Amino acid sequence: MGGGDVFTRAAREALDARLCPIDLSEYRSSADAGVLAGPGCSGAGEGDAVAPGVGLEAAEQVTHLAPAVMRVARAAYQLCGEQLTGVMGDLLQVAESAERAQVFVLADVITRGVVDASDAGSPVQWLTDMAPCLEPGQASRVVQVARIIADPANACLRGVLVEGRVTVRGVHASVREARRVRAVLPDASWEQLLGYYLVLADHCPTGGVAGLVEGDHRRVRRGPGAHR
């Protein structure tokens, strides 16, 4: 299956599932803004920047998060079925949000030279040294997405991640597959490719973006104009 066919199929599955591609133009920010972009925001700083002191306050709150989670684990037997269902949903959301936050923190860790100043030989080792139980695959995914959002060209991905519209796994898979078809779809913009893959990554009934790619990326038989 060629790159054009993969993209055509992605677009078709999105339409069949009544999923609209994410409009990444809503999340653009200027390359030197130093802030996250959100829907309707200019990215120039006003209305986007986090107030001074919030970082330290948030970091202190995170230190209490793990103990609170384990309190739930120890007292789970006291909850009824409906309460167990509710707390499980909350725990899953916490785990998903935590991985997003890891990406943002690690992006700063890398760009500020924290890893270089440590004894770790790489960002992956830096992570696994802190959490030996962390699976190598997850550590690698967090590092790769951290590098992706650190690139000013991907400022829009910072916006969709921080707003919770996609998962870290979804960004990782979408960027990987969009890169694979970008070379054979020169008329399709980077945001257009990502917009389709991002919405499919977390919602595609066939198991995500990876399931859309079958076989080698051979010659493209259909141009980008066929699937717009």
mmCIF file of the C-alpha atoms, coordinates in Angstrom:
data_MODEL
# 
_entry.id   MODEL 
# 
loop_
_atom_site.group_PDB 
_atom_site.id 
_atom_site.type_symbol 
_atom_site.label_atom_id 
_atom_site.label_alt_id 
_atom_site.label_comp_id 
_atom_site.label_asym_id 
_atom_site.label_entity_id 
_atom_site.label_seq_id 
_atom_site.pdbx_PDB_ins_code 
_atom_site.Cartn_x 
_atom_site.Cartn_y 
_atom_site.Cartn_z 
_atom_site.occupancy 
_atom_site.B_iso_or_equiv 
_atom_site.pdbx_formal_charge 
_atom_site.auth_seq_id 
_atom_site.auth_comp_id 
_atom_site.auth_asym_id 
_atom_site.auth_atom_id 
_atom_site.pdbx_PDB_model_num 
ATOM 1   C CA . MET A 1 1   ? 0.000   0.000  0.000  1.00 0.00 ? 1   MET A CA 1 
ATOM 2   C CA . GLY A 1 2   ? 1.491   3.329  -1.071 1.00 0.00 ? 2   GLY A CA 1 
ATOM 3   C CA . GLY A 1 3   ? 1.577   6.514  0.987  1.00 0.00 ? 3   GLY A CA 1 
ATOM 4   C CA . GLY A 1 4   ? -1.235  8.090  -1.025 1.00 0.00 ? 4   GLY A CA 1 
ATOM 5   C CA . ASP A 1 5   ? -3.404  5.031  -0.499 1.00 0.00 ? 5   ASP A CA 1 
ATOM 6   C CA . VAL A 1 6   ? -2.721  5.071  3.243  1.00 0.00 ? 6   VAL A CA 1 
ATOM 7   C CA . PHE A 1 7   ? -3.790  8.704  3.475  1.00 0.00 ? 7   PHE A CA 1 
ATOM 8   C CA . THR A 1 8   ? -6.842  8.045  1.290  1.00 0.00 ? 8   THR A CA 1 
ATOM 9   C CA . ARG A 1 9   ? -7.888  5.217  3.554  1.00 0.00 ? 9   ARG A CA 1 
ATOM 10  C CA . ALA A 1 10  ? -7.307  7.342  6.662  1.00 0.00 ? 10  ALA A CA 1 
ATOM 11  C CA . ALA A 1 11  ? -9.531  10.085 5.277  1.00 0.00 ? 11  ALA A CA 1 
ATOM 12  C CA . ARG A 1 12  ? -12.199 7.574  4.260  1.00 0.00 ? 12  ARG A CA 1 
ATOM 13  C CA . GLU A 1 13  ? -12.261 5.908  7.683  1.00 0.00 ? 13  GLU A CA 1 
ATOM 14  C CA . ALA A 1 14  ? -12.503 9.291  9.363  1.00 0.00 ? 14  ALA A CA 1 
ATOM 15  C CA . LEU A 1 15  ? -15.499 10.200 7.216  1.00 0.00 ? 15  LEU A CA 1 
ATOM 16  C CA . ASP A 1 16  ? -17.128 6.785  7.688  1.00 0.00 ? 16  ASP A CA 1 
ATOM 17  C CA . ALA A 1 17  ? -16.775 7.154  11.442 1.00 0.00 ? 17  ALA A CA 1 
ATOM 18  C CA . ARG A 1 18  ? -18.104 10.724 11.204 1.00 0.00 ? 18  ARG A CA 1 
ATOM 19  C CA . LEU A 1 19  ? -14.887 12.032 12.708 1.00 0.00 ? 19  LEU A CA 1 
ATOM 20  C CA . CYS A 1 20  ? -13.747 15.438 11.530 1.00 0.00 ? 20  CYS A CA 1 
ATOM 21  C CA . PRO A 1 21  ? -9.976  15.963 11.204 1.00 0.00 ? 21  PRO A CA 1 
ATOM 22  C CA . ILE A 1 22  ? -8.556  18.164 13.924 1.00 0.00 ? 22  ILE A CA 1 
ATOM 23  C CA . ASP A 1 23  ? -8.041  21.696 12.647 1.00 0.00 ? 23  ASP A CA 1 
ATOM 24  C CA . LEU A 1 24  ? -4.504  22.347 13.827 1.00 0.00 ? 24  LEU A CA 1 
ATOM 25  C CA . SER A 1 25  ? -4.600  25.941 12.601 1.00 0.00 ? 25  SER A CA 1 
ATOM 26  C CA . GLU A 1 26  ? -6.483  26.703 15.829 1.00 0.00 ? 26  GLU A CA 1 
ATOM 27  C CA . TYR A 1 27  ? -3.392  25.734 17.789 1.00 0.00 ? 27  TYR A CA 1 
ATOM 28  C CA . ARG A 1 28  ? -0.709  27.682 15.971 1.00 0.00 ? 28  ARG A CA 1 
ATOM 29  C CA . SER A 1 29  ? 1.615   29.898 17.946 1.00 0.00 ? 29  SER A CA 1 
ATOM 30  C CA . SER A 1 30  ? 4.578   31.988 16.950 1.00 0.00 ? 30  SER A CA 1 
ATOM 31  C CA . ALA A 1 31  ? 7.894   30.152 17.067 1.00 0.00 ? 31  ALA A CA 1 
ATOM 32  C CA . ASP A 1 32  ? 9.332   32.464 19.733 1.00 0.00 ? 32  ASP A CA 1 
ATOM 33  C CA . ALA A 1 33  ? 6.200   32.954 21.824 1.00 0.00 ? 33  ALA A CA 1 
ATOM 34  C CA . GLY A 1 34  ? 7.290   30.531 24.534 1.00 0.00 ? 34  GLY A CA 1 
ATOM 35  C CA . VAL A 1 35  ? 3.671   29.744 25.384 1.00 0.00 ? 35  VAL A CA 1 
ATOM 36  C CA . LEU A 1 36  ? 1.043   27.231 24.449 1.00 0.00 ? 36  LEU A CA 1 
ATOM 37  C CA . ALA A 1 37  ? -1.518  28.011 21.809 1.00 0.00 ? 37  ALA A CA 1 
ATOM 38  C CA . GLY A 1 38  ? -5.200  27.235 22.179 1.00 0.00 ? 38  GLY A CA 1 
ATOM 39  C CA . PRO A 1 39  ? -8.394  27.670 20.149 1.00 0.00 ? 39  PRO A CA 1 
ATOM 40  C CA . GLY A 1 40  ? -8.838  31.270 19.147 1.00 0.00 ? 40  GLY A CA 1 
ATOM 41  C CA . CYS A 1 41  ? -5.553  32.354 20.704 1.00 0.00 ? 41  CYS A CA 1 
ATOM 42  C CA . SER A 1 42  ? -2.909  34.248 18.816 1.00 0.00 ? 42  SER A CA 1 
ATOM 43  C CA . GLY A 1 43  ? 0.003   32.504 20.458 1.00 0.00 ? 43  GLY A CA 1 
ATOM 44  C CA . ALA A 1 44  ? 1.664   35.853 21.030 1.00 0.00 ? 44  ALA A CA 1 
ATOM 45  C CA . GLY A 1 45  ? 1.538   35.457 24.795 1.00 0.00 ? 45  GLY A CA 1 
ATOM 46  C CA . GLU A 1 46  ? -1.516  37.476 25.819 1.00 0.00 ? 46  GLU A CA 1 
ATOM 47  C CA . GLY A 1 47  ? -4.219  35.151 27.106 1.00 0.00 ? 47  GLY A CA 1 
ATOM 48  C CA . ASP A 1 48  ? -2.007  32.083 26.638 1.00 0.00 ? 48  ASP A CA 1 
ATOM 49  C CA . ALA A 1 49  ? 0.779   32.493 29.186 1.00 0.00 ? 49  ALA A CA 1 
ATOM 50  C CA . VAL A 1 50  ? 0.543   30.834 32.599 1.00 0.00 ? 50  VAL A CA 1 
ATOM 51  C CA . ALA A 1 51  ? 0.660   33.274 35.506 1.00 0.00 ? 51  ALA A CA 1 
ATOM 52  C CA . PRO A 1 52  ? 3.972   33.563 37.398 1.00 0.00 ? 52  PRO A CA 1 
ATOM 53  C CA . GLY A 1 53  ? 4.281   31.158 40.322 1.00 0.00 ? 53  GLY A CA 1 
ATOM 54  C CA . VAL A 1 54  ? 1.843   28.585 38.962 1.00 0.00 ? 54  VAL A CA 1 
ATOM 55  C CA . GLY A 1 55  ? 4.663   26.187 38.048 1.00 0.00 ? 55  GLY A CA 1 
ATOM 56  C CA . LEU A 1 56  ? 5.929   25.858 41.621 1.00 0.00 ? 56  LEU A CA 1 
ATOM 57  C CA . GLU A 1 57  ? 2.400   25.599 43.009 1.00 0.00 ? 57  GLU A CA 1 
ATOM 58  C CA . ALA A 1 58  ? 1.508   22.869 40.509 1.00 0.00 ? 58  ALA A CA 1 
ATOM 59  C CA . ALA A 1 59  ? 4.732   20.965 41.231 1.00 0.00 ? 59  ALA A CA 1 
ATOM 60  C CA . GLU A 1 60  ? 3.920   20.950 44.936 1.00 0.00 ? 60  GLU A CA 1 
ATOM 61  C CA . GLN A 1 61  ? 0.444   19.589 44.232 1.00 0.00 ? 61  GLN A CA 1 
ATOM 62  C CA . VAL A 1 62  ? 1.918   16.749 42.168 1.00 0.00 ? 62  VAL A CA 1 
ATOM 63  C CA . THR A 1 63  ? 3.960   15.573 45.180 1.00 0.00 ? 63  THR A CA 1 
ATOM 64  C CA . HIS A 1 64  ? 0.675   14.768 46.948 1.00 0.00 ? 64  HIS A CA 1 
ATOM 65  C CA . LEU A 1 65  ? -0.875  12.992 43.973 1.00 0.00 ? 65  LEU A CA 1 
ATOM 66  C CA . ALA A 1 66  ? 0.746   9.554  44.324 1.00 0.00 ? 66  ALA A CA 1 
ATOM 67  C CA . PRO A 1 67  ? -0.101  9.203  48.050 1.00 0.00 ? 67  PRO A CA 1 
ATOM 68  C CA . ALA A 1 68  ? -3.711  10.207 47.294 1.00 0.00 ? 68  ALA A CA 1 
ATOM 69  C CA . VAL A 1 69  ? -3.943  7.587  44.553 1.00 0.00 ? 69  VAL A CA 1 
ATOM 70  C CA . MET A 1 70  ? -2.652  4.865  46.889 1.00 0.00 ? 70  MET A CA 1 
ATOM 71  C CA . ARG A 1 71  ? -5.163  5.881  49.545 1.00 0.00 ? 71  ARG A CA 1 
ATOM 72  C CA . VAL A 1 72  ? -7.845  4.965  47.047 1.00 0.00 ? 72  VAL A CA 1 
ATOM 73  C CA . ALA A 1 73  ? -6.144  1.611  46.467 1.00 0.00 ? 73  ALA A CA 1 
ATOM 74  C CA . ARG A 1 74  ? -6.093  0.799  50.175 1.00 0.00 ? 74  ARG A CA 1 
ATOM 75  C CA . ALA A 1 75  ? -9.721  1.844  50.708 1.00 0.00 ? 75  ALA A CA 1 
ATOM 76  C CA . ALA A 1 76  ? -11.243 0.496  47.490 1.00 0.00 ? 76  ALA A CA 1 
ATOM 77  C CA . TYR A 1 77  ? -13.113 -2.231 49.394 1.00 0.00 ? 77  TYR A CA 1 
ATOM 78  C CA . GLN A 1 78  ? -15.213 0.486  51.045 1.00 0.00 ? 78  GLN A CA 1 
ATOM 79  C CA . LEU A 1 79  ? -16.683 1.644  47.728 1.00 0.00 ? 79  LEU A CA 1 
ATOM 80  C CA . CYS A 1 80  ? -19.842 0.373  46.061 1.00 0.00 ? 80  CYS A CA 1 
ATOM 81  C CA . GLY A 1 81  ? -19.971 -0.741 42.429 1.00 0.00 ? 81  GLY A CA 1 
ATOM 82  C CA . GLU A 1 82  ? -20.978 2.654  41.057 1.00 0.00 ? 82  GLU A CA 1 
ATOM 83  C CA . GLN A 1 83  ? -18.250 4.379  43.083 1.00 0.00 ? 83  GLN A CA 1 
ATOM 84  C CA . LEU A 1 84  ? -15.659 1.856  41.900 1.00 0.00 ? 84  LEU A CA 1 
ATOM 85  C CA . THR A 1 85  ? -16.635 2.558  38.297 1.00 0.00 ? 85  THR A CA 1 
ATOM 86  C CA . GLY A 1 86  ? -16.327 6.287  38.836 1.00 0.00 ? 86  GLY A CA 1 
ATOM 87  C CA . VAL A 1 87  ? -12.957 6.140  40.586 1.00 0.00 ? 87  VAL A CA 1 
ATOM 88  C CA . MET A 1 88  ? -11.589 3.791  37.922 1.00 0.00 ? 88  MET A CA 1 
ATOM 89  C CA . GLY A 1 89  ? -12.495 6.349  35.262 1.00 0.00 ? 89  GLY A CA 1 
ATOM 90  C CA . ASP A 1 90  ? -10.769 9.049  37.293 1.00 0.00 ? 90  ASP A CA 1 
ATOM 91  C CA . LEU A 1 91  ? -7.644  6.916  37.745 1.00 0.00 ? 91  LEU A CA 1 
ATOM 92  C CA . LEU A 1 92  ? -7.418  6.222  34.021 1.00 0.00 ? 92  LEU A CA 1 
ATOM 93  C CA . GLN A 1 93  ? -7.749  9.937  33.324 1.00 0.00 ? 93  GLN A CA 1 
ATOM 94  C CA . VAL A 1 94  ? -5.024  10.698 35.868 1.00 0.00 ? 94  VAL A CA 1 
ATOM 95  C CA . ALA A 1 95  ? -2.698  8.162  34.237 1.00 0.00 ? 95  ALA A CA 1 
ATOM 96  C CA . GLU A 1 96  ? -3.338  9.639  30.781 1.00 0.00 ? 96  GLU A CA 1 
ATOM 97  C CA . SER A 1 97  ? -2.854  13.207 31.994 1.00 0.00 ? 97  SER A CA 1 
ATOM 98  C CA . ALA A 1 98  ? 0.306   12.190 33.839 1.00 0.00 ? 98  ALA A CA 1 
ATOM 99  C CA . GLU A 1 99  ? 1.877   10.888 30.632 1.00 0.00 ? 99  GLU A CA 1 
ATOM 100 C CA . ARG A 1 100 ? 1.034   14.166 28.877 1.00 0.00 ? 100 ARG A CA 1 
ATOM 101 C CA . ALA A 1 101 ? 2.628   16.108 31.719 1.00 0.00 ? 101 ALA A CA 1 
ATOM 102 C CA . GLN A 1 102 ? 5.719   13.876 31.548 1.00 0.00 ? 102 GLN A CA 1 
ATOM 103 C CA . VAL A 1 103 ? 6.135   14.873 27.904 1.00 0.00 ? 103 VAL A CA 1 
ATOM 104 C CA . PHE A 1 104 ? 6.004   18.605 28.685 1.00 0.00 ? 104 PHE A CA 1 
ATOM 105 C CA . VAL A 1 105 ? 8.351   18.339 31.660 1.00 0.00 ? 105 VAL A CA 1 
ATOM 106 C CA . LEU A 1 106 ? 10.796  16.198 29.709 1.00 0.00 ? 106 LEU A CA 1 
ATOM 107 C CA . ALA A 1 107 ? 10.752  18.643 26.795 1.00 0.00 ? 107 ALA A CA 1 
ATOM 108 C CA . ASP A 1 108 ? 12.005  21.329 29.182 1.00 0.00 ? 108 ASP A CA 1 
ATOM 109 C CA . VAL A 1 109 ? 14.450  18.903 30.785 1.00 0.00 ? 109 VAL A CA 1 
ATOM 110 C CA . ILE A 1 110 ? 16.008  18.191 27.391 1.00 0.00 ? 110 ILE A CA 1 
ATOM 111 C CA . THR A 1 111 ? 16.074  21.740 26.051 1.00 0.00 ? 111 THR A CA 1 
ATOM 112 C CA . ARG A 1 112 ? 17.486  23.184 29.288 1.00 0.00 ? 112 ARG A CA 1 
ATOM 113 C CA . GLY A 1 113 ? 20.359  20.703 29.369 1.00 0.00 ? 113 GLY A CA 1 
ATOM 114 C CA . VAL A 1 114 ? 19.280  18.872 32.528 1.00 0.00 ? 114 VAL A CA 1 
ATOM 115 C CA . VAL A 1 115 ? 19.934  15.484 30.914 1.00 0.00 ? 115 VAL A CA 1 
ATOM 116 C CA . ASP A 1 116 ? 23.322  16.609 29.585 1.00 0.00 ? 116 ASP A CA 1 
ATOM 117 C CA . ALA A 1 117 ? 24.333  17.738 33.070 1.00 0.00 ? 117 ALA A CA 1 
ATOM 118 C CA . SER A 1 118 ? 23.350  14.394 34.613 1.00 0.00 ? 118 SER A CA 1 
ATOM 119 C CA . ASP A 1 119 ? 25.092  11.026 34.587 1.00 0.00 ? 119 ASP A CA 1 
ATOM 120 C CA . ALA A 1 120 ? 22.497  9.625  32.178 1.00 0.00 ? 120 ALA A CA 1 
ATOM 121 C CA . GLY A 1 121 ? 23.658  8.836  28.672 1.00 0.00 ? 121 GLY A CA 1 
ATOM 122 C CA . SER A 1 122 ? 20.302  9.706  27.105 1.00 0.00 ? 122 SER A CA 1 
ATOM 123 C CA . PRO A 1 123 ? 16.835  11.045 27.956 1.00 0.00 ? 123 PRO A CA 1 
ATOM 124 C CA . VAL A 1 124 ? 15.505  7.472  27.999 1.00 0.00 ? 124 VAL A CA 1 
ATOM 125 C CA . GLN A 1 125 ? 18.138  6.464  30.560 1.00 0.00 ? 125 GLN A CA 1 
ATOM 126 C CA . TRP A 1 126 ? 17.387  9.614  32.554 1.00 0.00 ? 126 TRP A CA 1 
ATOM 127 C CA . LEU A 1 127 ? 13.757  8.529  32.765 1.00 0.00 ? 127 LEU A CA 1 
ATOM 128 C CA . THR A 1 128 ? 14.402  4.872  33.551 1.00 0.00 ? 128 THR A CA 1 
ATOM 129 C CA . ASP A 1 129 ? 16.965  5.818  36.213 1.00 0.00 ? 129 ASP A CA 1 
ATOM 130 C CA . MET A 1 130 ? 14.204  7.770  37.965 1.00 0.00 ? 130 MET A CA 1 
ATOM 131 C CA . ALA A 1 131 ? 11.640  5.003  37.507 1.00 0.00 ? 131 ALA A CA 1 
ATOM 132 C CA . PRO A 1 132 ? 13.251  1.578  36.960 1.00 0.00 ? 132 PRO A CA 1 
ATOM 133 C CA . CYS A 1 133 ? 9.808   0.013  36.604 1.00 0.00 ? 133 CYS A CA 1 
ATOM 134 C CA . LEU A 1 134 ? 9.025   2.205  33.582 1.00 0.00 ? 134 LEU A CA 1 
ATOM 135 C CA . GLU A 1 135 ? 8.745   0.092  30.453 1.00 0.00 ? 135 GLU A CA 1 
ATOM 136 C CA . PRO A 1 136 ? 11.395  0.938  27.823 1.00 0.00 ? 136 PRO A CA 1 
ATOM 137 C CA . GLY A 1 137 ? 8.697   1.325  25.169 1.00 0.00 ? 137 GLY A CA 1 
ATOM 138 C CA . GLN A 1 138 ? 6.814   3.913  27.202 1.00 0.00 ? 138 GLN A CA 1 
ATOM 139 C CA . ALA A 1 139 ? 10.019  5.754  28.095 1.00 0.00 ? 139 ALA A CA 1 
ATOM 140 C CA . SER A 1 140 ? 11.009  5.867  24.428 1.00 0.00 ? 140 SER A CA 1 
ATOM 141 C CA . ARG A 1 141 ? 7.555   7.141  23.428 1.00 0.00 ? 141 ARG A CA 1 
ATOM 142 C CA . VAL A 1 142 ? 7.624   9.927  26.016 1.00 0.00 ? 142 VAL A CA 1 
ATOM 143 C CA . VAL A 1 143 ? 11.102  10.991 24.891 1.00 0.00 ? 143 VAL A CA 1 
ATOM 144 C CA . GLN A 1 144 ? 10.182  10.989 21.215 1.00 0.00 ? 144 GLN A CA 1 
ATOM 145 C CA . VAL A 1 145 ? 7.026   13.046 21.748 1.00 0.00 ? 145 VAL A CA 1 
ATOM 146 C CA . ALA A 1 146 ? 8.936   15.444 24.024 1.00 0.00 ? 146 ALA A CA 1 
ATOM 147 C CA . ARG A 1 147 ? 11.404  16.049 21.204 1.00 0.00 ? 147 ARG A CA 1 
ATOM 148 C CA . ILE A 1 148 ? 8.521   16.493 18.755 1.00 0.00 ? 148 ILE A CA 1 
ATOM 149 C CA . ILE A 1 149 ? 6.771   19.210 20.761 1.00 0.00 ? 149 ILE A CA 1 
ATOM 150 C CA . ALA A 1 150 ? 10.087  20.932 21.477 1.00 0.00 ? 150 ALA A CA 1 
ATOM 151 C CA . ASP A 1 151 ? 10.352  21.652 17.751 1.00 0.00 ? 151 ASP A CA 1 
ATOM 152 C CA . PRO A 1 152 ? 8.820   25.113 17.062 1.00 0.00 ? 152 PRO A CA 1 
ATOM 153 C CA . ALA A 1 153 ? 7.370   23.687 13.842 1.00 0.00 ? 153 ALA A CA 1 
ATOM 154 C CA . ASN A 1 154 ? 5.145   21.469 16.003 1.00 0.00 ? 154 ASN A CA 1 
ATOM 155 C CA . ALA A 1 155 ? 3.793   24.179 18.304 1.00 0.00 ? 155 ALA A CA 1 
ATOM 156 C CA . CYS A 1 156 ? 0.268   23.142 17.295 1.00 0.00 ? 156 CYS A CA 1 
ATOM 157 C CA . LEU A 1 157 ? 0.846   19.701 18.827 1.00 0.00 ? 157 LEU A CA 1 
ATOM 158 C CA . ARG A 1 158 ? 1.626   21.298 22.176 1.00 0.00 ? 158 ARG A CA 1 
ATOM 159 C CA . GLY A 1 159 ? -1.811  22.883 22.083 1.00 0.00 ? 159 GLY A CA 1 
ATOM 160 C CA . VAL A 1 160 ? -3.769  19.721 21.284 1.00 0.00 ? 160 VAL A CA 1 
ATOM 161 C CA . LEU A 1 161 ? -1.805  17.765 23.893 1.00 0.00 ? 161 LEU A CA 1 
ATOM 162 C CA . VAL A 1 162 ? -2.218  20.212 26.751 1.00 0.00 ? 162 VAL A CA 1 
ATOM 163 C CA . GLU A 1 163 ? -5.923  20.536 26.008 1.00 0.00 ? 163 GLU A CA 1 
ATOM 164 C CA . GLY A 1 164 ? -6.298  16.768 26.191 1.00 0.00 ? 164 GLY A CA 1 
ATOM 165 C CA . ARG A 1 165 ? -7.702  16.276 22.687 1.00 0.00 ? 165 ARG A CA 1 
ATOM 166 C CA . VAL A 1 166 ? -5.246  13.481 21.920 1.00 0.00 ? 166 VAL A CA 1 
ATOM 167 C CA . THR A 1 167 ? -3.059  11.087 23.872 1.00 0.00 ? 167 THR A CA 1 
ATOM 168 C CA . VAL A 1 168 ? 0.721   10.878 23.857 1.00 0.00 ? 168 VAL A CA 1 
ATOM 169 C CA . ARG A 1 169 ? 0.421   7.540  22.072 1.00 0.00 ? 169 ARG A CA 1 
ATOM 170 C CA . GLY A 1 170 ? -1.828  9.196  19.491 1.00 0.00 ? 170 GLY A CA 1 
ATOM 171 C CA . VAL A 1 171 ? 0.669   11.985 18.780 1.00 0.00 ? 171 VAL A CA 1 
ATOM 172 C CA . HIS A 1 172 ? 3.520   9.499  18.565 1.00 0.00 ? 172 HIS A CA 1 
ATOM 173 C CA . ALA A 1 173 ? 1.732   7.255  16.072 1.00 0.00 ? 173 ALA A CA 1 
ATOM 174 C CA . SER A 1 174 ? 0.316   10.148 14.042 1.00 0.00 ? 174 SER A CA 1 
ATOM 175 C CA . VAL A 1 175 ? 3.638   11.906 13.569 1.00 0.00 ? 175 VAL A CA 1 
ATOM 176 C CA . ARG A 1 176 ? 5.324   8.626  12.666 1.00 0.00 ? 176 ARG A CA 1 
ATOM 177 C CA . GLU A 1 177 ? 2.791   7.790  9.962  1.00 0.00 ? 177 GLU A CA 1 
ATOM 178 C CA . ALA A 1 178 ? 2.451   11.369 8.692  1.00 0.00 ? 178 ALA A CA 1 
ATOM 179 C CA . ARG A 1 179 ? 6.212   11.467 8.161  1.00 0.00 ? 179 ARG A CA 1 
ATOM 180 C CA . ARG A 1 180 ? 6.059   8.240  6.184  1.00 0.00 ? 180 ARG A CA 1 
ATOM 181 C CA . VAL A 1 181 ? 3.537   9.583  3.690  1.00 0.00 ? 181 VAL A CA 1 
ATOM 182 C CA . ARG A 1 182 ? 4.680   13.214 3.604  1.00 0.00 ? 182 ARG A CA 1 
ATOM 183 C CA . ALA A 1 183 ? 7.414   12.551 1.058  1.00 0.00 ? 183 ALA A CA 1 
ATOM 184 C CA . VAL A 1 184 ? 4.957   11.045 -1.412 1.00 0.00 ? 184 VAL A CA 1 
ATOM 185 C CA . LEU A 1 185 ? 2.238   13.646 -0.829 1.00 0.00 ? 185 LEU A CA 1 
ATOM 186 C CA . PRO A 1 186 ? 4.036   16.947 -1.472 1.00 0.00 ? 186 PRO A CA 1 
ATOM 187 C CA . ASP A 1 187 ? 0.773   18.823 -2.054 1.00 0.00 ? 187 ASP A CA 1 
ATOM 188 C CA . ALA A 1 188 ? -0.667  17.884 1.341  1.00 0.00 ? 188 ALA A CA 1 
ATOM 189 C CA . SER A 1 189 ? 0.319   20.191 4.189  1.00 0.00 ? 189 SER A CA 1 
ATOM 190 C CA . TRP A 1 190 ? 1.867   18.851 7.381  1.00 0.00 ? 190 TRP A CA 1 
ATOM 191 C CA . GLU A 1 191 ? -1.124  20.088 9.382  1.00 0.00 ? 191 GLU A CA 1 
ATOM 192 C CA . GLN A 1 192 ? -3.526  18.393 6.959  1.00 0.00 ? 192 GLN A CA 1 
ATOM 193 C CA . LEU A 1 193 ? -1.773  15.046 7.332  1.00 0.00 ? 193 LEU A CA 1 
ATOM 194 C CA . LEU A 1 194 ? -1.596  15.326 11.112 1.00 0.00 ? 194 LEU A CA 1 
ATOM 195 C CA . GLY A 1 195 ? -5.217  16.450 11.349 1.00 0.00 ? 195 GLY A CA 1 
ATOM 196 C CA . TYR A 1 196 ? -6.464  13.171 9.877  1.00 0.00 ? 196 TYR A CA 1 
ATOM 197 C CA . TYR A 1 197 ? -4.049  10.906 11.686 1.00 0.00 ? 197 TYR A CA 1 
ATOM 198 C CA . LEU A 1 198 ? -4.562  12.537 15.085 1.00 0.00 ? 198 LEU A CA 1 
ATOM 199 C CA . VAL A 1 199 ? -8.310  12.043 15.010 1.00 0.00 ? 199 VAL A CA 1 
ATOM 200 C CA . LEU A 1 200 ? -7.883  8.445  13.880 1.00 0.00 ? 200 LEU A CA 1 
ATOM 201 C CA . ALA A 1 201 ? -5.143  7.559  16.347 1.00 0.00 ? 201 ALA A CA 1 
ATOM 202 C CA . ASP A 1 202 ? -7.404  7.582  19.388 1.00 0.00 ? 202 ASP A CA 1 
ATOM 203 C CA . HIS A 1 203 ? -10.749 6.807  17.753 1.00 0.00 ? 203 HIS A CA 1 
ATOM 204 C CA . CYS A 1 204 ? -10.125 4.506  14.783 1.00 0.00 ? 204 CYS A CA 1 
ATOM 205 C CA . PRO A 1 205 ? -12.145 1.311  15.353 1.00 0.00 ? 205 PRO A CA 1 
ATOM 206 C CA . THR A 1 206 ? -9.502  -0.761 13.566 1.00 0.00 ? 206 THR A CA 1 
ATOM 207 C CA . GLY A 1 207 ? -6.984  -0.158 16.317 1.00 0.00 ? 207 GLY A CA 1 
ATOM 208 C CA . GLY A 1 208 ? -5.429  3.178  15.521 1.00 0.00 ? 208 GLY A CA 1 
ATOM 209 C CA . VAL A 1 209 ? -3.105  4.630  12.967 1.00 0.00 ? 209 VAL A CA 1 
ATOM 210 C CA . ALA A 1 210 ? -0.745  1.665  12.966 1.00 0.00 ? 210 ALA A CA 1 
ATOM 211 C CA . GLY A 1 211 ? -3.554  -0.501 11.649 1.00 0.00 ? 211 GLY A CA 1 
ATOM 212 C CA . LEU A 1 212 ? -3.888  1.717  8.605  1.00 0.00 ? 212 LEU A CA 1 
ATOM 213 C CA . VAL A 1 213 ? -0.408  0.923  7.364  1.00 0.00 ? 213 VAL A CA 1 
ATOM 214 C CA . GLU A 1 214 ? -0.037  -2.421 5.604  1.00 0.00 ? 214 GLU A CA 1 
ATOM 215 C CA . GLY A 1 215 ? 2.918   -3.562 3.557  1.00 0.00 ? 215 GLY A CA 1 
ATOM 216 C CA . ASP A 1 216 ? 5.591   -1.392 2.045  1.00 0.00 ? 216 ASP A CA 1 
ATOM 217 C CA . HIS A 1 217 ? 5.154   2.205  0.944  1.00 0.00 ? 217 HIS A CA 1 
ATOM 218 C CA . ARG A 1 218 ? 5.402   1.547  -2.764 1.00 0.00 ? 218 ARG A CA 1 
ATOM 219 C CA . ARG A 1 219 ? 4.605   3.843  -5.651 1.00 0.00 ? 219 ARG A CA 1 
ATOM 220 C CA . VAL A 1 220 ? 1.695   6.143  -5.058 1.00 0.00 ? 220 VAL A CA 1 
ATOM 221 C CA . ARG A 1 221 ? -1.147  5.416  -7.418 1.00 0.00 ? 221 ARG A CA 1 
ATOM 222 C CA . ARG A 1 222 ? -3.395  8.281  -6.302 1.00 0.00 ? 222 ARG A CA 1 
ATOM 223 C CA . GLY A 1 223 ? -2.469  11.907 -5.797 1.00 0.00 ? 223 GLY A CA 1 
ATOM 224 C CA . PRO A 1 224 ? -3.477  14.074 -2.823 1.00 0.00 ? 224 PRO A CA 1 
ATOM 225 C CA . GLY A 1 225 ? -6.205  15.763 -4.841 1.00 0.00 ? 225 GLY A CA 1 
ATOM 226 C CA . ALA A 1 226 ? -8.188  12.521 -4.823 1.00 0.00 ? 226 ALA A CA 1 
ATOM 227 C CA . HIS A 1 227 ? -8.820  12.586 -1.094 1.00 0.00 ? 227 HIS A CA 1 
ATOM 228 C CA . ARG A 1 228 ? -9.413  16.173 -0.211 1.00 0.00 ? 228 ARG A CA 1 
# 
